[in-house]
Amino acid sequence: ENAVSIAGMVLTTNCLVADIPEKRPAAAPPSPAEMY
């Protein structure tokens, strides 16, 4: 149960963080390897 909650929080956090840094120029997208 905890693993599911943590996974959900991580996915939500990644989405929120990904939306914020639009002001930084030439920001490289995270590689698929970083997702695991």
mmJSON file of the N, C-alpha and C atoms, coordinates in Angstrom:
{"data_MODEL":{"atom_site":{
"group_PDB":["ATOM","ATOM","ATOM","ATOM","ATOM","ATOM","ATOM","ATOM","ATOM","ATOM","ATOM","ATOM","ATOM","ATOM","ATOM","ATOM","ATOM","ATOM","ATOM","ATOM","ATOM","ATOM","ATOM","ATOM","ATOM","ATOM","ATOM","ATOM","ATOM","ATOM","ATOM","ATOM","ATOM","ATOM","ATOM","ATOM","ATOM","ATOM","ATOM","ATOM","ATOM","ATOM","ATOM","ATOM","ATOM","ATOM","ATOM","ATOM","ATOM","ATOM","ATOM","ATOM","ATOM","ATOM","ATOM","ATOM","ATOM","ATOM","ATOM","ATOM","ATOM","ATOM","ATOM","ATOM","ATOM","ATOM","ATOM","ATOM","ATOM","ATOM","ATOM","ATOM","ATOM","ATOM","ATOM","ATOM","ATOM","ATOM","ATOM","ATOM","ATOM","ATOM","ATOM","ATOM","ATOM","ATOM","ATOM","ATOM","ATOM","ATOM","ATOM","ATOM","ATOM","ATOM","ATOM","ATOM","ATOM","ATOM","ATOM","ATOM","ATOM","ATOM","ATOM","ATOM","ATOM","ATOM","ATOM","ATOM"],
"id":[1,2,3,4,5,6,7,8,9,10,11,12,13,14,15,16,17,18,19,20,21,22,23,24,25,26,27,28,29,30,31,32,33,34,35,36,37,38,39,40,41,42,43,44,45,46,47,48,49,50,51,52,53,54,55,56,57,58,59,60,61,62,63,64,65,66,67,68,69,70,71,72,73,74,75,76,77,78,79,80,81,82,83,84,85,86,87,88,89,90,91,92,93,94,95,96,97,98,99,100,101,102,103,104,105,106,107,108],
"type_symbol":["N","C","C","N","C","C","N","C","C","N","C","C","N","C","C","N","C","C","N","C","C","N","C","C","N","C","C","N","C","C","N","C","C","N","C","C","N","C","C","N","C","C","N","C","C","N","C","C","N","C","C","N","C","C","N","C","C","N","C","C","N","C","C","N","C","C","N","C","C","N","C","C","N","C","C","N","C","C","N","C","C","N","C","C","N","C","C","N","C","C","N","C","C","N","C","C","N","C","C","N","C","C","N","C","C","N","C","C"],
"label_atom_id":["N","CA","C","N","CA","C","N","CA","C","N","CA","C","N","CA","C","N","CA","C","N","CA","C","N","CA","C","N","CA","C","N","CA","C","N","CA","C","N","CA","C","N","CA","C","N","CA","C","N","CA","C","N","CA","C","N","CA","C","N","CA","C","N","CA","C","N","CA","C","N","CA","C","N","CA","C","N","CA","C","N","CA","C","N","CA","C","N","CA","C","N","CA","C","N","CA","C","N","CA","C","N","CA","C","N","CA","C","N","CA","C","N","CA","C","N","CA","C","N","CA","C","N","CA","C"],
"label_alt_id":[null,null,null,null,null,null,null,null,null,null,null,null,null,null,null,null,null,null,null,null,null,null,null,null,null,null,null,null,null,null,null,null,null,null,null,null,null,null,null,null,null,null,null,null,null,null,null,null,null,null,null,null,null,null,null,null,null,null,null,null,null,null,null,null,null,null,null,null,null,null,null,null,null,null,null,null,null,null,null,null,null,null,null,null,null,null,null,null,null,null,null,null,null,null,null,null,null,null,null,null,null,null,null,null,null,null,null,null],
"label_comp_id":["GLU","GLU","GLU","ASN","ASN","ASN","ALA","ALA","ALA","VAL","VAL","VAL","SER","SER","SER","ILE","ILE","ILE","ALA","ALA","ALA","GLY","GLY","GLY","MET","MET","MET","VAL","VAL","VAL","LEU","LEU","LEU","THR","THR","THR","THR","THR","THR","ASN","ASN","ASN","CYS","CYS","CYS","LEU","LEU","LEU","VAL","VAL","VAL","ALA","ALA","ALA","ASP","ASP","ASP","ILE","ILE","ILE","PRO","PRO","PRO","GLU","GLU","GLU","LYS","LYS","LYS","ARG","ARG","ARG","PRO","PRO","PRO","ALA","ALA","ALA","ALA","ALA","ALA","ALA","ALA","ALA","PRO","PRO","PRO","PRO","PRO","PRO","SER","SER","SER","PRO","PRO","PRO","ALA","ALA","ALA","GLU","GLU","GLU","MET","MET","MET","TYR","TYR","TYR"],
"label_asym_id":["A","A","A","A","A","A","A","A","A","A","A","A","A","A","A","A","A","A","A","A","A","A","A","A","A","A","A","A","A","A","A","A","A","A","A","A","A","A","A","A","A","A","A","A","A","A","A","A","A","A","A","A","A","A","A","A","A","A","A","A","A","A","A","A","A","A","A","A","A","A","A","A","A","A","A","A","A","A","A","A","A","A","A","A","A","A","A","A","A","A","A","A","A","A","A","A","A","A","A","A","A","A","A","A","A","A","A","A"],
"label_entity_id":["1","1","1","1","1","1","1","1","1","1","1","1","1","1","1","1","1","1","1","1","1","1","1","1","1","1","1","1","1","1","1","1","1","1","1","1","1","1","1","1","1","1","1","1","1","1","1","1","1","1","1","1","1","1","1","1","1","1","1","1","1","1","1","1","1","1","1","1","1","1","1","1","1","1","1","1","1","1","1","1","1","1","1","1","1","1","1","1","1","1","1","1","1","1","1","1","1","1","1","1","1","1","1","1","1","1","1","1"],
"label_seq_id":[1,1,1,2,2,2,3,3,3,4,4,4,5,5,5,6,6,6,7,7,7,8,8,8,9,9,9,10,10,10,11,11,11,12,12,12,13,13,13,14,14,14,15,15,15,16,16,16,17,17,17,18,18,18,19,19,19,20,20,20,21,21,21,22,22,22,23,23,23,24,24,24,25,25,25,26,26,26,27,27,27,28,28,28,29,29,29,30,30,30,31,31,31,32,32,32,33,33,33,34,34,34,35,35,35,36,36,36],
"pdbx_PDB_ins_code":[null,null,null,null,null,null,null,null,null,null,null,null,null,null,null,null,null,null,null,null,null,null,null,null,null,null,null,null,null,null,null,null,null,null,null,null,null,null,null,null,null,null,null,null,null,null,null,null,null,null,null,null,null,null,null,null,null,null,null,null,null,null,null,null,null,null,null,null,null,null,null,null,null,null,null,null,null,null,null,null,null,null,null,null,null,null,null,null,null,null,null,null,null,null,null,null,null,null,null,null,null,null,null,null,null,null,null,null],
"Cartn_x":[0.833,0.0,0.871,1.932,2.815,3.5,3.873,4.568,3.676,2.397,1.477,1.35,1.255,1.135,2.378,3.541,4.794,4.901,4.545,4.612,3.685,2.492,1.553,2.098,2.719,3.281,4.413,5.256,6.389,5.887,4.884,4.353,3.746,3.007,2.394,3.463,4.495,5.576,6.288,6.547,7.226,6.397,5.089,4.226,4.268,4.202,4.21,5.542,6.64,7.964,8.184,7.678,7.888,7.161,6.066,5.306,5.941,6.756,7.263,8.423,9.487,10.688,10.566,9.544,9.42,10.295,10.722,11.506,12.96,13.416,14.814,15.007,15.914,16.143,16.924,16.616,17.35,17.364,16.232,16.158,15.992,16.902,16.843,15.738,14.924,13.881,14.51,13.883,14.451,14.475,15.55,15.655,14.797,14.337,13.523,14.239,15.573,16.327,16.122,15.899,15.726,14.376,13.448,12.119,12.118,13.164,13.17,14.159],
"Cartn_y":[-1.2,0.0,1.256,1.231,2.397,2.619,1.534,1.667,2.375,2.049,2.689,4.17,4.501,5.902,6.683,6.1,6.777,6.96,5.924,6.015,7.123,7.208,8.255,9.639,9.772,11.066,11.455,10.482,10.763,11.205,10.511,10.874,12.273,12.564,13.886,14.959,14.686,15.659,15.901,14.841,14.991,15.873,15.691,16.491,17.958,18.214,19.591,20.257,19.554,20.125,20.352,19.461,19.575,20.799,21.208,22.348,23.683,23.703,24.97,25.549,24.773,25.408,25.748,26.518,26.925,28.142,28.843,30.057,29.739,28.548,28.192,27.855,28.51,28.226,26.937,26.217,25.012,23.982,23.804,22.788,21.431,20.513,19.187,18.374,17.684,16.827,15.647,15.164,14.027,12.783,12.033,10.813,9.725,8.761,7.662,6.922,6.904,6.198,6.862,8.176,8.881,8.572,8.05,7.774,6.555,5.707,4.486,4.58],
"Cartn_z":[0.0,0.0,0.0,0.812,0.861,-0.479,-1.138,-2.42,-3.435,-3.424,-4.366,-4.046,-2.768,-2.374,-2.777,-2.53,-2.87,-4.381,-5.129,-6.585,-7.082,-6.501,-6.886,-6.585,-5.408,-5.032,-5.968,-6.323,-7.206,-8.574,-9.101,-10.412,-10.363,-9.292,-9.161,-9.058,-8.257,-8.082,-9.407,-10.158,-11.445,-12.376,-12.383,-13.251,-12.832,-11.527,-11.042,-11.354,-11.105,-11.341,-12.833,-13.662,-15.102,-15.659,-15.015,-15.514,-15.14,-14.093,-13.564,-14.374,-14.651,-15.227,-16.707,-17.077,-18.47,-18.754,-17.713,-17.897,-18.213,-17.835,-18.088,-19.563,-20.249,-21.67,-21.868,-22.927,-23.304,-22.186,-21.518,-20.471,-21.131,-20.837,-21.442,-20.79,-21.578,-21.003,-20.287,-19.214,-18.478,-19.349,-19.273,-20.062,-19.44,-20.233,-19.68,-18.563,-18.573,-17.539,-16.184,-16.159,-14.893,-14.259,-15.046,-14.513,-13.609,-13.697,-12.893,-11.763],
"occupancy":[1.0,1.0,1.0,1.0,1.0,1.0,1.0,1.0,1.0,1.0,1.0,1.0,1.0,1.0,1.0,1.0,1.0,1.0,1.0,1.0,1.0,1.0,1.0,1.0,1.0,1.0,1.0,1.0,1.0,1.0,1.0,1.0,1.0,1.0,1.0,1.0,1.0,1.0,1.0,1.0,1.0,1.0,1.0,1.0,1.0,1.0,1.0,1.0,1.0,1.0,1.0,1.0,1.0,1.0,1.0,1.0,1.0,1.0,1.0,1.0,1.0,1.0,1.0,1.0,1.0,1.0,1.0,1.0,1.0,1.0,1.0,1.0,1.0,1.0,1.0,1.0,1.0,1.0,1.0,1.0,1.0,1.0,1.0,1.0,1.0,1.0,1.0,1.0,1.0,1.0,1.0,1.0,1.0,1.0,1.0,1.0,1.0,1.0,1.0,1.0,1.0,1.0,1.0,1.0,1.0,1.0,1.0,1.0],
"B_iso_or_equiv":[0.0,0.0,0.0,0.0,0.0,0.0,0.0,0.0,0.0,0.0,0.0,0.0,0.0,0.0,0.0,0.0,0.0,0.0,0.0,0.0,0.0,0.0,0.0,0.0,0.0,0.0,0.0,0.0,0.0,0.0,0.0,0.0,0.0,0.0,0.0,0.0,0.0,0.0,0.0,0.0,0.0,0.0,0.0,0.0,0.0,0.0,0.0,0.0,0.0,0.0,0.0,0.0,0.0,0.0,0.0,0.0,0.0,0.0,0.0,0.0,0.0,0.0,0.0,0.0,0.0,0.0,0.0,0.0,0.0,0.0,0.0,0.0,0.0,0.0,0.0,0.0,0.0,0.0,0.0,0.0,0.0,0.0,0.0,0.0,0.0,0.0,0.0,0.0,0.0,0.0,0.0,0.0,0.0,0.0,0.0,0.0,0.0,0.0,0.0,0.0,0.0,0.0,0.0,0.0,0.0,0.0,0.0,0.0],
"pdbx_formal_charge":[null,null,null,null,null,null,null,null,null,null,null,null,null,null,null,null,null,null,null,null,null,null,null,null,null,null,null,null,null,null,null,null,null,null,null,null,null,null,null,null,null,null,null,null,null,null,null,null,null,null,null,null,null,null,null,null,null,null,null,null,null,null,null,null,null,null,null,null,null,null,null,null,null,null,null,null,null,null,null,null,null,null,null,null,null,null,null,null,null,null,null,null,null,null,null,null,null,null,null,null,null,null,null,null,null,null,null,null],
"auth_seq_id":[1,1,1,2,2,2,3,3,3,4,4,4,5,5,5,6,6,6,7,7,7,8,8,8,9,9,9,10,10,10,11,11,11,12,12,12,13,13,13,14,14,14,15,15,15,16,16,16,17,17,17,18,18,18,19,19,19,20,20,20,21,21,21,22,22,22,23,23,23,24,24,24,25,25,25,26,26,26,27,27,27,28,28,28,29,29,29,30,30,30,31,31,31,32,32,32,33,33,33,34,34,34,35,35,35,36,36,36],
"auth_comp_id":["GLU","GLU","GLU","ASN","ASN","ASN","ALA","ALA","ALA","VAL","VAL","VAL","SER","SER","SER","ILE","ILE","ILE","ALA","ALA","ALA","GLY","GLY","GLY","MET","MET","MET","VAL","VAL","VAL","LEU","LEU","LEU","THR","THR","THR","THR","THR","THR","ASN","ASN","ASN","CYS","CYS","CYS","LEU","LEU","LEU","VAL","VAL","VAL","ALA","ALA","ALA","ASP","ASP","ASP","ILE","ILE","ILE","PRO","PRO","PRO","GLU","GLU","GLU","LYS","LYS","LYS","ARG","ARG","ARG","PRO","PRO","PRO","ALA","ALA","ALA","ALA","ALA","ALA","ALA","ALA","ALA","PRO","PRO","PRO","PRO","PRO","PRO","SER","SER","SER","PRO","PRO","PRO","ALA","ALA","ALA","GLU","GLU","GLU","MET","MET","MET","TYR","TYR","TYR"],
"auth_asym_id":["A","A","A","A","A","A","A","A","A","A","A","A","A","A","A","A","A","A","A","A","A","A","A","A","A","A","A","A","A","A","A","A","A","A","A","A","A","A","A","A","A","A","A","A","A","A","A","A","A","A","A","A","A","A","A","A","A","A","A","A","A","A","A","A","A","A","A","A","A","A","A","A","A","A","A","A","A","A","A","A","A","A","A","A","A","A","A","A","A","A","A","A","A","A","A","A","A","A","A","A","A","A","A","A","A","A","A","A"],
"auth_atom_id":["N","CA","C","N","CA","C","N","CA","C","N","CA","C","N","CA","C","N","CA","C","N","CA","C","N","CA","C","N","CA","C","N","CA","C","N","CA","C","N","CA","C","N","CA","C","N","CA","C","N","CA","C","N","CA","C","N","CA","C","N","CA","C","N","CA","C","N","CA","C","N","CA","C","N","CA","C","N","CA","C","N","CA","C","N","CA","C","N","CA","C","N","CA","C","N","CA","C","N","CA","C","N","CA","C","N","CA","C","N","CA","C","N","CA","C","N","CA","C","N","CA","C","N","CA","C"],
"pdbx_PDB_model_num":[1,1,1,1,1,1,1,1,1,1,1,1,1,1,1,1,1,1,1,1,1,1,1,1,1,1,1,1,1,1,1,1,1,1,1,1,1,1,1,1,1,1,1,1,1,1,1,1,1,1,1,1,1,1,1,1,1,1,1,1,1,1,1,1,1,1,1,1,1,1,1,1,1,1,1,1,1,1,1,1,1,1,1,1,1,1,1,1,1,1,1,1,1,1,1,1,1,1,1,1,1,1,1,1,1,1,1,1]
}}}
